[in-house]
Amino acid sequence: MIRFEILTLFPDFFKGPLSESILNRACEKRLIDIRIINIRDFTADKHHVADDYPYGGGAGMVMKPEPIAKAICSLKEESPQPRVIFLTPQGKPFTQQRARELAQLERIVLLCGHYEGIDERVRMRHVDEEISIGDYVLTGGEAPALIVLDAVARMVPGVLGNEDSFRNDSFYEGILDYPHYTRPEEFEGDRVPETLLSGHHKKIEEWRRREALARTLRVRPDLLEHAPLSEEDHRILNELRKLG
Ligand SMILES: C[S@@+](CC[C@H](N)C(=O)[O-])C[C@H]1O[C@@H](n2cnc3c(N)ncnc32)[C@H](O)[C@@H]1O
């Protein structure tokens, strides 16, 4: 079981997403445990103030260091020791590979910033890792925390039920996923590709690999530079490149 603790100023943000679907079932099955912790509970004043004006002036507020530090220290009193991850656009870009690695841990703290961010000193002293979910800026770290939690949780054995469902997913093997179809056989004049109806497993597998390679070549050719590709994959790619 992996435990996630989310440190936030907006705990209600998580109510809806965590009460639905796969994450909710994973909690019920005790494959993952999610705790939402309000940073305001660690403030010392009666108004529970967790932010303040920036030194040096300028727009926006900054999250105060003391409540965050207190919250993290109180979590560290319990074993096993957590990995403390701060969500920030200045962090390392989040990847499927990092999600797989984090799924090996027993305990992860996800620290959500807000306003202009958190005081630099708490970041230096109490954070183990910084993750960005992309080169754009959101209002808070809550949506990024949910994204990281979701991506890591679905790598935990048992959460998806069938592990094959993530092995073929985009990025897991370095390339994009193949196209998916379900009933009806014909929709708005387009038929499901005949190979998928053939029941011929080897041919279906070959068709899917070719489609996945074709899609990756078309949309994300950069992924092909690092993807583990077989000789047959290279042959298919050369053929696709010639076809244009
Ligand atoms: C408005 S942002 C602060 C941005 C900060 N001033 C900067 O430019 O780096 C407020 C909070 O949202 C979260 N956040 C915003 N964009 C993010 C991203 N791309 N990845 C991860 N967290 C993000 C962070 O927790 C951040 O502290």
The ligand as an SDF file (V2000), in Angstrom:
LIG
                    3D

 27 29  0  0  0  0  0  0  0  0999 V2000
    0.4910   30.9050   -9.7620 C   0  0  0  0  0  0  0  0  0  0  0  0
    1.5340   29.5330   -9.4080 S   0  0  0  0  0  0  0  0  0  0  0  0
    3.0390   30.3070   -8.9490 C   0  0  0  0  0  0  0  0  0  0  0  0
    3.9800   30.3970  -10.0830 C   0  0  0  0  0  0  0  0  0  0  0  0
    5.3360   30.9490   -9.6890 C   0  0  0  0  0  0  0  0  0  0  0  0
    5.2640   32.3310   -9.3550 N   0  0  0  0  0  0  0  0  0  0  0  0
    6.2890   30.7580  -10.8760 C   0  0  0  0  0  0  0  0  0  0  0  0
    6.2080   31.5480  -11.8050 O   0  0  0  0  0  0  0  0  0  0  0  0
    7.0410   29.7660  -10.8700 O   0  0  0  0  0  0  0  0  0  0  0  0
    0.9020   28.9400   -7.8680 C   0  0  0  0  0  0  0  0  0  0  0  0
    1.1780   27.4850   -7.5830 C   0  0  0  0  0  0  0  0  0  0  0  0
    0.5570   26.6830   -8.5540 O   0  0  0  0  0  0  0  0  0  0  0  0
    1.2860   25.4680   -8.7290 C   0  0  0  0  0  0  0  0  0  0  0  0
    1.5820   25.3010  -10.1650 N   0  0  0  0  0  0  0  0  0  0  0  0
    1.2760   26.1910  -11.1420 C   0  0  0  0  0  0  0  0  0  0  0  0
    1.6620   25.7420  -12.3390 N   0  0  0  0  0  0  0  0  0  0  0  0
    2.2220   24.5330  -12.1380 C   0  0  0  0  0  0  0  0  0  0  0  0
    2.8230   23.5740  -12.9960 C   0  0  0  0  0  0  0  0  0  0  0  0
    2.9360   23.7670  -14.2940 N   0  0  0  0  0  0  0  0  0  0  0  0
    3.2940   22.4200  -12.4420 N   0  0  0  0  0  0  0  0  0  0  0  0
    3.2060   22.2110  -11.1210 C   0  0  0  0  0  0  0  0  0  0  0  0
    2.6530   23.0890  -10.2500 N   0  0  0  0  0  0  0  0  0  0  0  0
    2.1710   24.2400  -10.7430 C   0  0  0  0  0  0  0  0  0  0  0  0
    2.5170   25.5680   -7.8450 C   0  0  0  0  0  0  0  0  0  0  0  0
    2.2810   24.8490   -6.6480 O   0  0  0  0  0  0  0  0  0  0  0  0
    2.6290   27.0470   -7.5940 C   0  0  0  0  0  0  0  0  0  0  0  0
    3.2800   27.3240   -6.3730 O   0  0  0  0  0  0  0  0  0  0  0  0
  1  2  1  0
  2  3  1  0
  2 10  1  0
  3  4  1  0
  4  5  1  0
  5  6  1  0
  5  7  1  0
  7  8  2  0
  7  9  1  0
 10 11  1  0
 11 12  1  0
 11 26  1  0
 12 13  1  0
 13 14  1  0
 13 24  1  0
 14 15  1  0
 14 23  1  0
 15 16  2  0
 16 17  1  0
 17 18  1  0
 17 23  2  0
 18 19  1  0
 18 20  2  0
 20 21  1  0
 21 22  2  0
 22 23  1  0
 24 25  1  0
 24 26  1  0
 26 27  1  0
M  CHG  2   2   1   9  -1
M  END
$$$$
